[in-house]
Amino acid sequence: MIYRVVAAYLCEQEYSVPNLLKVSFSLLVLVVSSACANNSSAVFTSGNIPSLQLSGDILTSNQALEQTTPIPILTLTPQLTDYFDQYIYGGIDKKQRARLLRNLLLSPAFLDIEYERSDNFTASEVFDVRSANCISFSNLYIALARHYGIDADYQLIEKYPEWARDGRLVFMDIHVNASVPLGGGEKYQVDISQPEVTDQSQQKGNPKLISDDVAAALFYSNLAVRAFAQGDIVEAYQKIVWSLYKAPDQSMFWSNLGPIFRANNQLNEAERVYLIALQLDPKSYSASNNLAVLYRDMQRMDKYQYYLAKTLALRQKNPYFYFHLAHAAKQEGDYLQAIKYLRRAIELKDDAREFYELLDVLSTQIERLAVNDVN
């Protein structure tokens, strides 16, 4: 199983909606909304995490923490810093250092780090293998930037979600890059999958700074998703508990705990953590969707109908859902319908550059078809 970027939400089943093309997945949600939760992390401690029931035994959250060795995500090795010491020195100003560092990481003449969605690595591991997904690349860039006196932070990007599917599971991806403040409101954005950006208005999506703890939680969540896809329930539980230890007030990690309990036939525990996810973020699409599936399987049809309606309502209010429909219509050659979906997306969110870029592409395609029809 491969993972596009950072951390995935686990969605357990689609819900079809008539007259919305033939949409394969019910995924489209502003996955970064949970990063804005205002609830106090003190309320959500490891003691609130239900235990995993094993054959004749239980695994508590505290035991999961004790059994898992912390991963040094930002640690740099002497070999690594020796390499960069050849090129980075004190006389270079901060902006030049930030750009030089990016070039050293990505240029074919130097490290030439390649983007690989499955490579969830620490900073030092990325240097060794020269391959990374977006959070792994950000680990290395941020660790090096701070080592050389450059302020750098993780940044979560609101963007068009991408996904993969494995059986009944849907993996909803989000995106992270690095941000360097340059003064005067200017920021240098460093991203393995996008060109360098120094103007905030040129950055696609809606970037939000996140703490090192949230970034680490995303890293552990990737490991949990991978273990879960491979059928290792214990490791998946251990890693997502670490995510919650690092960032207990983030809805996404509680939502990711739910499928683990459901796969282990702990339905009451799955319900409990989904409800915590919704308490932290009432707009959590994944938690709402998964609760609907859970209640349907539990034959609690009143709850099922409620959360099904909530899930569909969240989707209808999401501009990225219509952006997805526009892409699907474009692939089917229905450019006029794609434009209608895009206009709806823009009504809901009028500051997303990618919406207008796709609209330009579709308008150009329609003009070309009109010319061909005349000829």
Protein Blocks (a to p, Z undefined) as FASTA:
>chain_A
ZZfblcddddfbdcddehiajafbdfbccfklmmmpcbdfklmcfklpccdddehiacdf
klmmmmpccddfkbccfklmmmmmmmgcfklcfklmmmmmmmmmmpmklnopacdfklcc
dfklmmmnopacfklmmmmmmmmmmmnopacdddddddddddddehjbccdddddddddd
ebjhiacdddfkbccdfbfklpgcjdddddfklmmmmmmmmmmmmmmmnopaklmmmmmm
mmmmmmmmbmklmmmmmmmmmmnopaklmmmmmmmmmmmmmmlmklmmmmmmmmmmnopa
klmmmmmmmmmmmmmmpmklmmmmmmmmmmnopaklmmmmmmmmmmmomcbfklmmmmmm
mmmmmmmmmmmmmZZ
